Amino acid sequence: MDLRSWPETTLENSRDWAQDLREVVAAVSVTSPELSAFSANFRRPNDSIVLVQPNIAHAVPWQHTFGRTAFAEKILGQQWGAPQPSDARVEAALGDLLERLEDRKFPHSVTRIGRGGLAVALALGCQPHGCLPRKLGVRVNFDRPESEAALQAYFGEEPSRLLLTCKGHAHFALSNFIEYGGRFIATAIGRVTDGEFLLEWEKEEFISTRL
């Protein structure tokens, strides 16, 4: 797909982003690599949510790689471009980071962000589990320069990213621990809630619902 035919008009129009999210979640396989002893489910309200991503710049415009996302396939009914390739050295460093996190017992939950991007990882993290039979929610805000647009921030798919939760203000220590060595960037993006699921872009509502 040429960037000149990027469906910007369709995506800028008023649409039901919450319904888009539900459809992508339903379409995405929830099978993901087991991450050591960590749970992928959020544990408790008011935990901080931390996004971990490689400290590297991508040379290809995100609109090109977006054509291989679950959102493009399910919602737009189109595919184009090529997915962002993973880097073996970054993946090895990520494995080492996970081992060190397990030793320190920092996070309450850890999941790899896969198909569907950050929005789907957040939605799946809110699902009930053994010690918490009710659904949780999140309140998350994304801003520049991390992403160029809300669609990229929440539905873009990039390799070697993790979503972590930890106790309240422990995200300061957690981020410092993760960023030591300069291989990864750790950003506190929001908190777990009792049920409200709110995703914001530059402090404006993008998706607001209850799962």
C-alpha positions in Angstrom: 0.0 0.0 0.0 1.3 3.4 -1.0 1.2 6.1 1.7 -0.9 8.2 -0.7 -3.7 5.7 -0.2 -3.4 5.5 3.6 -7.0 5.5 4.9 -6.5 8.6 7.0 -10.0 10.0 6.1 -11.7 6.9 7.2 -9.8 6.8 10.5 -10.2 10.5 11.2 -14.0 10.2 11.0 -16.0 9.7 14.1 -16.1 6.0 14.8 -16.7 3.6 17.6 -13.2 2.9 18.7 -14.4 0.8 21.6 -16.2 -1.6 19.3 -13.1 -1.7 17.1 -11.1 -2.8 20.2 -13.6 -5.5 21.0 -13.4 -6.9 17.5 -9.7 -6.9 17.4 -9.5 -8.6 20.9 -12.0 -11.3 19.7 -9.9 -11.8 16.5 -6.5 -12.1 18.2 -5.3 -15.4 19.6 -4.6 -15.0 23.3 -1.8 -17.5 23.2 1.5 -15.8 24.0 4.9 -17.0 25.2 5.1 -17.9 28.9 7.1 -15.3 30.7 8.9 -17.0 33.5 6.9 -17.1 36.7 5.0 -13.9 35.9 1.2 -13.5 35.6 -0.1 -11.7 32.5 -3.2 -10.6 34.4 -3.3 -7.3 36.3 -3.4 -8.0 40.0 -5.1 -5.0 41.8 -6.5 -1.5 41.3 -4.1 1.5 41.6 -1.1 -0.5 40.4 1.1 1.5 38.0 1.3 0.4 34.3 4.7 0.5 32.7 5.5 0.1 29.0 8.9 -1.3 28.1 10.3 -0.9 24.6 13.7 -1.1 23.0 15.7 2.1 22.9 16.1 2.2 19.1 14.7 4.3 16.3 12.7 2.8 13.5 13.6 4.0 10.0 10.4 2.9 8.3 7.2 5.1 8.7 4.7 3.4 11.0 2.0 3.6 8.4 3.9 1.0 6.3 4.3 -1.6 9.1 0.7 -0.9 10.3 -0.6 -2.8 7.3 0.4 -6.0 8.9 -1.4 -5.4 12.2 -4.5 -7.1 13.5 -6.3 -3.8 13.3 -5.6 -3.4 9.6 -6.6 -7.0 8.9 -9.8 -7.1 11.0 -11.1 -3.5 10.9 -9.8 -2.1 7.7 -10.0 -5.4 5.8 -6.6 -4.6 4.1 -3.0 -5.7 4.4 0.1 -4.0 3.0 3.7 -3.4 3.8 5.8 -5.7 6.1 5.9 -6.1 9.8 8.6 -4.5 11.9 11.4 -7.1 12.1 12.7 -8.2 15.5 16.4 -7.9 16.4 18.1 -11.0 17.8 20.3 -9.0 20.1 17.3 -7.0 21.5 15.4 -10.3 22.1 18.4 -11.7 23.9 18.6 -8.6 26.1 14.9 -8.8 26.7 15.3 -12.4 28.0 18.1 -11.3 30.3 15.9 -8.4 31.6 13.1 -10.8 32.4 15.4 -13.0 34.4 16.6 -10.1 36.4 13.1 -8.9 37.0 12.1 -12.3 38.3 15.0 -12.3 40.7 14.0 -8.9 42.0 10.3 -9.7 42.3 9.5 -6.1 41.0 6.4 -6.5 38.8 3.0 -7.8 39.8 2.4 -8.8 36.2 4.3 -9.0 32.9 3.1 -9.7 29.4 4.6 -9.4 26.0 2.7 -7.0 23.7 1.8 -9.0 20.6 -1.0 -9.0 18.0 -3.4 -6.2 18.4 -0.8 -3.9 20.1 -0.9 -2.1 23.4 -4.7 -1.7 23.4 -5.3 -5.5 23.2 -2.6 -6.2 25.8 -4.3 -3.8 28.2 -7.7 -5.3 27.5 -6.5 -8.9 28.1 -4.7 -7.9 31.3 -8.0 -6.7 32.7 -9.6 -10.2 32.4 -10.7 -12.1 35.6 -8.3 -14.7 37.0 -8.1 -17.1 39.9 -7.5 -14.7 42.8 -9.5 -11.8 41.2 -12.8 -13.1 39.7 -14.0 -9.6 38.5 -12.7 -7.6 35.5 -10.5 -4.6 36.1 -9.9 -1.6 33.9 -7.2 0.9 33.1 -6.7 4.6 32.8 -3.8 5.3 30.3 -2.6 8.4 28.6 -0.2 8.4 25.6 1.5 11.5 24.3 4.1 12.6 21.8 7.0 11.9 21.2 6.4 8.2 22.0 4.0 7.9 19.1 2.8 10.0 16.2 -0.9 9.2 16.5 -3.4 7.4 18.7 -3.8 4.6 16.2 -0.1 3.9 16.2 0.2 4.2 20.0 -2.6 1.7 20.8 -2.9 -0.6 17.8 0.6 -0.5 16.3 2.6 -3.7 16.6 6.3 -3.5 17.3 8.6 -6.3 18.5 10.3 -6.8 21.9 7.8 -4.8 24.0 6.5 -5.6 27.4 3.6 -4.4 29.6 4.3 -4.5 33.3 2.3 -3.5 36.4 3.8 -2.8 39.9 2.7 -1.3 43.2 1.9 2.5 43.0 5.0 4.7 43.0 7.3 1.6 42.7 7.3 2.4 38.9 10.1 5.0 39.6 12.5 2.3 40.9 11.2 -0.2 38.3 11.9 2.2 35.4 15.4 3.0 36.7 16.1 -0.8 37.0 14.9 -1.5 33.5 16.7 1.5 31.9 20.1 0.7 33.5 22.4 -0.1 30.6 20.4 1.9 28.0 18.9 -1.0 26.1 15.3 -0.3 27.0 13.0 2.6 27.8 10.4 2.2 30.6 7.5 4.6 30.7 4.7 4.8 33.3 1.6 5.2 31.2 -1.2 4.9 33.7 -2.9 2.9 36.4 -5.1 -0.1 36.8 -8.7 0.8 37.8 -11.7 -1.0 39.4 -13.5 -1.3 36.0 -13.3 1.9 34.0 -11.3 1.3 30.7 -10.0 4.7 29.5 -7.4 5.2 26.8 -6.4 8.8 26.2 -4.2 10.4 23.5 -2.6 13.7 24.4 -5.0 14.0 27.4 -8.1 13.6 25.2 -10.4 10.5 25.3 -9.7 7.9 22.6 -11.5 4.8 24.0 -13.8 4.8 27.0 -15.7 1.7 27.9 -16.2 -1.2 30.3 -14.9 -4.5 29.1 
